[in-house]
Amino acid sequence: KNDEFIIVSINHKGQYFLSVGDNKEKPKPLPEIVQAVTKIRQDKPKTPILMEGDERVPYGLVMRIMVALQQAGVDDVGLVTESDFKE
């Protein structure tokens, strides 16, 4: 589909990013990201929200994003995964 989507991501430095469609922006504070996601979802409630994180990111920082999005009313966050995993 060519639907718009949102990716909220975090890198190993603890920087948060917001990507809307193919447009990846510069790092932003988490409250700004939550505010932007909230506005987009108010305008387009069916917009998919995806979460992406560097494998070196502490779990607590990932959970901080998840909790912030839940508090903003987003209860359906998908996870971006890569298939590079090897046993």
DSSP file (Angstrom, degrees, kcal/mol; ACC not computed):
  #  RESIDUE AA STRUCTURE BP1 BP2  ACC     N-H-->O    O-->H-N    N-H-->O    O-->H-N    TCO  KAPPA ALPHA  PHI   PSI    X-CA   Y-CA   Z-CA
    1    1 A K              0   0    0      0, 0.0     0, 0.0     0, 0.0     0, 0.0   0.000 360.0 360.0 360.0 155.7    0.0    0.0    0.0
    2    2 A N        +     0   0    0      2,-0.0     3,-0.1     0, 0.0     2,-0.0   0.031 360.0 139.2-100.9  24.4    1.0    3.6   -0.5
    3    3 A D        -     0   0    0      1,-0.1     2,-0.2    18,-0.0    18,-0.0  -0.333  60.0-105.9 -67.6 150.1   -0.5    4.6    2.9
    4    4 A E        -     0   0    0     16,-0.0     2,-0.3    17,-0.0    -1,-0.1  -0.502  43.4-177.2 -71.6 145.9    1.3    7.1    5.1
    5    5 A F        -     0   0    0     -2,-0.2    16,-2.9    42,-0.2     2,-0.4  -0.938  19.5-134.0-140.9 164.1    3.0    5.5    8.1
    6    6 A I  E     -Ab  20  49A   0     42,-2.5    44,-3.0    -2,-0.3     2,-0.5  -0.976  11.9-166.3-123.1 132.8    4.9    6.7   11.1
    7    7 A I  E     -Ab  19  50A   0     12,-3.1    12,-2.8    -2,-0.4     2,-0.6  -0.982   1.7-166.5-118.6 123.1    8.1    5.2   12.4
    8    8 A V  E     +Ab  18  51A   0     42,-2.9    44,-2.3    -2,-0.5     2,-0.3  -0.933  23.1 174.8-102.8 124.4    9.3    6.3   15.9
    9    9 A S  E     -Ab  17  52A   0      8,-2.1     8,-2.6    -2,-0.6     2,-0.4  -0.873  24.5-157.7-133.6 164.2   12.9    5.1   16.4
   10   10 A I  E     -Ab  16  53A   0     42,-1.5    44,-1.9    -2,-0.3     6,-0.2  -0.999  12.8-149.2-139.4 139.0   15.8    5.3   18.8
   11   11 A N    >   -     0   0    0      4,-1.9     3,-2.1    -2,-0.4     4,-0.0  -0.469  38.7 -92.3-102.1 178.7   19.5    4.9   18.2
   12   12 A H  T 3  S+     0   0    0      1,-0.3    -1,-0.0    -2,-0.2    41,-0.0   0.642 123.2  61.9 -67.2 -13.4   22.3    3.5   20.4
   13   13 A K  T 3  S-     0   0    0      2,-0.1    -1,-0.3    44,-0.1     3,-0.1   0.467 118.7-109.0 -87.7  -2.4   23.0    7.1   21.5
   14   14 A G    <   +     0   0    0     -3,-2.1     2,-0.4     1,-0.3    -2,-0.1   0.651  70.0 146.3  83.8  15.6   19.5    7.5   23.0
   15   15 A Q        -     0   0    0     14,-0.0    -4,-1.9    -4,-0.0     2,-0.3  -0.716  39.7-141.4 -89.4 136.4   18.4    9.9   20.3
   16   16 A Y  E     -AC  10  28A   0     12,-0.6    12,-2.4    -2,-0.4     2,-0.3  -0.735  18.2-170.9 -97.7 145.4   14.7    9.7   19.2
   17   17 A F  E     -A    9   0A   0     -8,-2.6    -8,-2.1    -2,-0.3     2,-0.4  -0.944  14.0-151.5-133.6 153.7   13.6   10.1   15.6
   18   18 A L  E     -A    8   0A   0      8,-0.4     7,-1.6    -2,-0.3     2,-0.5  -0.994  12.5-174.3-126.5 124.2   10.3   10.5   13.8
   19   19 A S  E     -AD   7  24A   0    -12,-2.8   -12,-3.1    -2,-0.4     2,-0.6  -0.980   5.1-168.2-119.6 126.3    9.9    9.3   10.3
   20   20 A V  E >   -AD   6  23A   0      3,-1.9     3,-2.0    -2,-0.5     2,-0.3  -0.960  68.1 -39.9-114.0 117.1    6.7   10.0    8.4
   21   21 A G  T 3  S-     0   0    0    -16,-2.9   -14,-0.1    -2,-0.6   -18,-0.0  -0.529 126.3 -25.3  64.6-128.6    6.5    8.1    5.2
   22   22 A D  T 3  S+     0   0    0     -2,-0.3     2,-0.9     2,-0.0    -1,-0.3   0.326 114.6 105.4 -96.5   7.3    9.9    8.1    3.7
   23   23 A N  E <   -D   20   0A   0     -3,-2.0    -3,-1.9     0, 0.0     2,-0.5  -0.784  50.6-169.9 -96.5 103.1   10.9   11.4    5.4
   24   24 A K  E     -D   19   0A   0     -2,-0.9    -5,-0.2    -5,-0.2     2,-0.1  -0.804  12.1-156.4 -92.8 128.2   13.3   10.8    8.3
   25   25 A E        -     0   0    0     -7,-1.6     3,-0.1    -2,-0.5    -1,-0.0  -0.374  23.3 -85.4 -97.8 176.7   13.8   13.8   10.4
   26   26 A K        -     0   0    0      1,-0.2    -8,-0.4    -2,-0.1    -1,-0.2  -0.285  65.9 -69.0 -73.0 164.6   16.6   15.0   12.8
   27   27 A P        -     0   0    0      0, 0.0   -10,-0.2     0, 0.0    -1,-0.2  -0.245  58.6-173.7 -56.7 144.3   16.7   13.8   16.4
   28   28 A K  B     -C   16   0A   0    -12,-2.4   -12,-0.6    -3,-0.1     2,-0.1  -0.957  31.0 -95.8-137.0 154.4   13.9   15.3   18.6
   29   29 A P    >>  -     0   0    0      0, 0.0     4,-1.7     0, 0.0     3,-0.7  -0.432  40.8-114.5 -65.4 147.5   13.0   15.2   22.2
   30   30 A L  H 3> S+     0   0    0      1,-0.2     4,-2.6     2,-0.2     5,-0.2   0.865 113.4  57.7 -54.7 -42.1   10.4   12.5   23.1
   31   31 A P  H 3> S+     0   0    0      0, 0.0     4,-2.2     0, 0.0    -1,-0.2   0.878 106.5  50.1 -59.6 -35.2    7.7   15.0   24.0
   32   32 A E  H <> S+     0   0    0     -3,-0.7     4,-2.3     2,-0.2    -2,-0.2   0.894 110.4  49.7 -67.5 -39.1    7.9   16.6   20.6
   33   33 A I  H  X S+     0   0    0     -4,-1.7     4,-2.7     2,-0.2     5,-0.2   0.932 111.1  48.6 -64.8 -45.2    7.6   13.2   18.9
   34   34 A V  H  X S+     0   0    0     -4,-2.6     4,-2.6     1,-0.2    -2,-0.2   0.905 110.9  51.2 -61.8 -41.7    4.6   12.3   21.0
   35   35 A Q  H  X S+     0   0    0     -4,-2.2     4,-2.1    -5,-0.2    -1,-0.2   0.919 111.8  46.8 -61.8 -44.0    2.9   15.6   20.2
   36   36 A A  H  X S+     0   0    0     -4,-2.3     4,-2.4     2,-0.2    -2,-0.2   0.915 112.9  48.7 -65.1 -43.3    3.5   15.1   16.4
   37   37 A V  H  X S+     0   0    0     -4,-2.7     4,-2.7     1,-0.2     5,-0.2   0.914 110.2  52.3 -62.7 -42.8    2.2   11.5   16.5
   38   38 A T  H  X S+     0   0    0     -4,-2.6     4,-1.9    -5,-0.2    -1,-0.2   0.920 110.7  47.5 -59.3 -45.7   -0.9   12.6   18.5
   39   39 A K  H  X S+     0   0    0     -4,-2.1     4,-2.0     2,-0.2     5,-0.2   0.925 112.3  48.7 -63.9 -45.2   -1.7   15.3   15.9
   40   40 A I  H  X S+     0   0    0     -4,-2.4     4,-3.1     1,-0.2    -2,-0.2   0.927 112.2  48.7 -61.0 -44.2   -1.2   13.0   13.0
   41   41 A R  H  < S+     0   0    0     -4,-2.7    -1,-0.2     1,-0.2    -2,-0.2   0.807 108.1  54.6 -68.6 -28.3   -3.4   10.3   14.6
   42   42 A Q  H  < S+     0   0    0     -4,-1.9    -1,-0.2    -5,-0.2    -2,-0.2   0.907 116.0  38.5 -67.6 -40.3   -6.1   13.0   15.3
   43   43 A D  H  < S+     0   0    0     -4,-2.0    -2,-0.2     1,-0.3    -1,-0.2   0.868 136.5  18.9 -75.8 -38.1   -6.1   13.9   11.6
   44   44 A K    ><  -     0   0    0     -4,-3.1     3,-2.1    -5,-0.2    -1,-0.3  -0.736  68.7-177.0-136.3  83.8   -5.7   10.3   10.3
   45   45 A P  T 3  S+     0   0    0      0, 0.0    -1,-0.1     0, 0.0    -4,-0.1   0.706  80.8  57.1 -59.3 -23.3   -6.7    7.8   13.1
   46   46 A K  T 3  S+     0   0    0      2,-0.1    -5,-0.1    -5,-0.0    -2,-0.0   0.405  72.8 128.5 -90.2   3.2   -5.8    4.8   11.0
   47   47 A T    <   -     0   0    0     -3,-2.1   -42,-0.2    -7,-0.2     2,-0.1  -0.427  63.8-120.9 -62.5 122.4   -2.2    5.9   10.3
   48   48 A P        -     0   0    0      0, 0.0   -42,-2.5     0, 0.0     2,-0.5  -0.408  21.4-152.1 -67.1 138.7    0.1    2.9   11.3
   49   49 A I  E     -be   6  77A   0     27,-0.6    29,-2.9   -44,-0.2     2,-0.3  -0.962  14.5-172.9-112.5 124.7    2.6    3.6   14.1
   50   50 A L  E     -be   7  78A   0    -44,-3.0   -42,-2.9    -2,-0.5     2,-0.4  -0.900  12.6-147.0-119.2 148.9    5.8    1.5   14.0
   51   51 A M  E     +be   8  79A   0     27,-2.6    29,-3.0    -2,-0.3     2,-0.4  -0.946  17.4 179.1-116.6 133.6    8.6    1.3   16.5
   52   52 A E  E     +b    9   0A   0    -44,-2.3   -42,-1.5    -2,-0.4     2,-0.4  -0.997   1.9 176.3-136.5 139.0   12.3    0.7   15.5
   53   53 A G  E     -b   10   0A   0     -2,-0.4   -42,-0.2    27,-0.3     2,-0.1  -1.000  34.7-109.8-145.8 146.1   15.4    0.5   17.7
   54   54 A D    >   -     0   0    0    -44,-1.9     3,-2.1    -2,-0.4    -2,-0.0  -0.456  36.2-121.2 -64.5 141.5   19.0   -0.1   17.4
   55   55 A E  T 3  S+     0   0    0      1,-0.3    -1,-0.1    -2,-0.1   -44,-0.1   0.688 111.4  60.8 -63.8 -15.9   19.8   -3.5   19.0
   56   56 A R  T 3  S+     0   0    0      2,-0.1    -1,-0.3     3,-0.0   -45,-0.1   0.453  78.4 112.0 -88.6  -0.8   22.3   -1.7   21.4
   57   57 A V  S <  S-     0   0    0     -3,-2.1   -45,-0.1   -47,-0.2   -44,-0.1  -0.561  77.0-111.8 -75.4 130.6   19.5    0.4   22.9
   58   58 A P    >>  -     0   0    0      0, 0.0     4,-1.3     0, 0.0     3,-1.2  -0.357  23.1-122.6 -60.0 140.7   18.7   -0.3   26.5
   59   59 A Y  H 3> S+     0   0    0      1,-0.3     4,-2.6     2,-0.2     5,-0.2   0.829 108.7  64.3 -54.8 -36.0   15.3   -1.9   26.9
   60   60 A G  H 3> S+     0   0    0      1,-0.2     4,-1.7     2,-0.2    -1,-0.3   0.847 100.3  50.9 -60.3 -35.4   14.2    0.9   29.3
   61   61 A L  H <> S+     0   0    0     -3,-1.2     4,-1.4     2,-0.2    -1,-0.2   0.869 109.8  49.9 -70.8 -36.3   14.6    3.5   26.6
   62   62 A V  H  X S+     0   0    0     -4,-1.3     4,-2.1     1,-0.2     3,-0.2   0.925 110.7  50.1 -64.6 -43.9   12.4    1.5   24.2
   63   63 A M  H  X S+     0   0    0     -4,-2.6     4,-2.9     1,-0.2     5,-0.2   0.844 102.9  60.9 -63.9 -33.2    9.8    1.1   26.9
   64   64 A R  H  X S+     0   0    0     -4,-1.7     4,-2.2    -5,-0.2    -1,-0.2   0.910 107.1  45.6 -60.2 -41.7    9.9    4.9   27.5
   65   65 A I  H  X S+     0   0    0     -4,-1.4     4,-2.6    -3,-0.2     5,-0.2   0.940 112.8  50.2 -65.1 -46.6    8.8    5.4   23.9
   66   66 A M  H  X S+     0   0    0     -4,-2.1     4,-2.3     1,-0.2    -2,-0.2   0.917 112.6  46.0 -59.7 -45.1    6.1    2.7   24.2
   67   67 A V  H  X S+     0   0    0     -4,-2.9     4,-2.6     2,-0.2    -1,-0.2   0.915 111.9  51.5 -64.6 -43.4    4.7    4.2   27.4
   68   68 A A  H  X S+     0   0    0     -4,-2.2     4,-1.1    -5,-0.2    -2,-0.2   0.906 111.7  47.1 -61.5 -41.9    4.7    7.8   26.0
   69   69 A L  H  <>S+     0   0    0     -4,-2.6     5,-2.7     2,-0.2    -1,-0.2   0.897 111.3  51.0 -67.3 -39.7    2.8    6.6   22.9
   70   70 A Q  H ><5S+     0   0    0     -4,-2.3     3,-1.7     1,-0.2    -2,-0.2   0.913 108.1  52.0 -62.6 -42.1    0.3    4.7   25.0
   71   71 A Q  H 3<5S+     0   0    0     -4,-2.6    -1,-0.2     1,-0.3    -2,-0.2   0.773 105.6  56.5 -65.0 -24.9   -0.3    7.8   27.2
   72   72 A A  T 3<5S-     0   0    0     -4,-1.1    -1,-0.3    -5,-0.2    -2,-0.2   0.418 128.5 -99.2 -85.1   0.9   -0.9    9.7   24.0
   73   73 A G  T < 5S+     0   0    0     -3,-1.7     2,-0.8     1,-0.3    -3,-0.2   0.538  81.6 132.7  96.0   7.1   -3.7    7.3   23.1
   74   74 A V      < +     0   0    0     -5,-2.7    -1,-0.3    -6,-0.1     3,-0.2  -0.827  16.5 160.1 -94.2 111.2   -1.7    5.1   20.7
   75   75 A D        +     0   0    0     -2,-0.8     2,-0.2     1,-0.2    -1,-0.1   0.268  58.8  67.0-114.8  11.6   -2.4    1.5   21.6
   76   76 A D        +     0   0    0      2,-0.0   -27,-0.6   -26,-0.0     2,-0.5  -0.538  59.8 161.8-134.0  68.8   -1.5   -0.3   18.4
   77   77 A V  E     -e   49   0A   0     -3,-0.2   -27,-0.2    -2,-0.2     2,-0.2  -0.776  22.7-153.5 -93.4 127.6    2.3    0.1   17.9
   78   78 A G  E     -e   50   0A   0    -29,-2.9   -27,-2.6    -2,-0.5     2,-0.5  -0.601  13.5-126.2 -92.8 160.5    4.0   -2.3   15.4
   79   79 A L  E     -e   51   0A   0    -29,-0.2     2,-0.5    -2,-0.2   -27,-0.2  -0.920  10.5-137.5-111.6 132.2    7.6   -3.3   15.7
   80   80 A V        -     0   0    0    -29,-3.0   -27,-0.3    -2,-0.5     2,-0.3  -0.746  31.1-177.4 -83.9 127.9   10.0   -3.0   12.8
   81   81 A T        -     0   0    0     -2,-0.5     2,-0.4   -29,-0.1   -29,-0.0  -0.904  19.4-147.3-126.7 155.7   12.2   -6.1   12.6
   82   82 A E        -     0   0    0     -2,-0.3     3,-0.4     1,-0.0    -2,-0.0  -0.911  16.1-136.1-118.1 150.0   15.1   -7.2   10.4
   83   83 A S  S    S+     0   0    0     -2,-0.4    -2,-0.0     1,-0.2    -1,-0.0  -0.067  74.0 107.3 -98.6  34.8   15.7  -10.8    9.4
   84   84 A D        +     0   0    0      2,-0.1    -1,-0.2     0, 0.0     2,-0.1   0.450  44.9 127.4 -86.4  -1.1   19.5  -10.8   10.1
   85   85 A F        -     0   0    0     -3,-0.4     2,-0.4     2,-0.1    -2,-0.0  -0.340  35.9-177.2 -65.1 131.3   19.2  -12.9   13.2
   86   86 A K              0   0    0     -2,-0.1    -2,-0.1     1,-0.1    -1,-0.0  -0.991 360.0 360.0-130.0 138.6   21.4  -15.9   13.2
   87   87 A E              0   0    0     -2,-0.4    -1,-0.1     0, 0.0    -2,-0.1   0.467 360.0 360.0 -81.3 360.0   21.6  -18.6   15.9
